[in-house]
Amino acid sequence: MDKVVPTVAELTQDLPRNWGKWGAADEVGALNYLTPAEVLRGMSAVRQGKTFTLQIPMGHPKGDPVWPGRNQAQRINVMDHGHYLCGKGPQFPGKLEYADDVMFMYLQGSTQYDALGHVWCDDQLYNGFDANTTIGGMTKASVLPLAERGVVGRGVLIDMARHRGKAVLDPGEHFSHEDLLAAAAQQGVTIQKHDVLVIRTGWIGSFYDRDRVEFYKNFVEPGLTYSPELVRWFADMEIPNLVTDTIANEVTIDPVSGVALPLHIALMRNLGVAFTEICQLDPLAQDCADDGQWSFLYVAAPLKVVGGSGAPVNPVVIK
Ligand code: UVW
């Protein structure tokens, strides 16, 4: 007999929620943990002045990794020197010439922040907002409040691929919060309360060397896997932001329940944890392995897209 898959609401119903914790109107969730004191704690992790940016290129010649069904970003020149060569470029006093381009893309089609209302179940978004508020553009828990607030705090990188002695985790390979703690211990770093949790699997970096068909075949990403204990650990640690180098920040299908993307509900919708996805973490991870410094100042702000369910971002790490 086929296994009966519970709804994600049933799976997560007895677990902690932060709804109402920061008021009935709150739209930024666990980012509320990042107080001025947390900004200063992040700044105290800056020791060398090295900087890293975590966004993948938009419109890479080898393509961009996107969730199956989403199209890749398309950048189109609408003005360049060619227009001037054929006498069609706008003329200005002083003979200045210019280039222009437009981009058509999914807001989740590059490194991005998900709005807290990006996913829902039982007709309710984060903080209990009605799912009808998503219709025609999000009027509650969109990406705009996250963008207006910005994200600044202490970040810690956990390199799960390195911990398992691999360049990249396998499709569907999963790990728990206990695995994160074991990897942290091996790295000689402690995950502290209110840390921005950055997890490397090697998955996004591998996209550029992989055959497309192989990358998307039976698409199951590696990543964190759901358990009640893991959700309680995130709640107890008051993690404000989960950042990974995968498209969806978690193993695509929970191997125990069979539910798709349960952490989107348990962490993002229920606890208000901000999700940053599709990061390039390989250069940062190599540097951390070289110098032994796995904590840093993390700074990011998605674009201020009114009503957006997400928005691109280029996070900056300063060590
Ligand atoms: C989905 O919306 C399926 O995933 P993501 O959060 O990666 O955009």
Residues whose N, C-alpha, C, O or C-beta is under 5 A from the ligand:
A	BS01	UVW	Q108 D114 I247 A248 E277
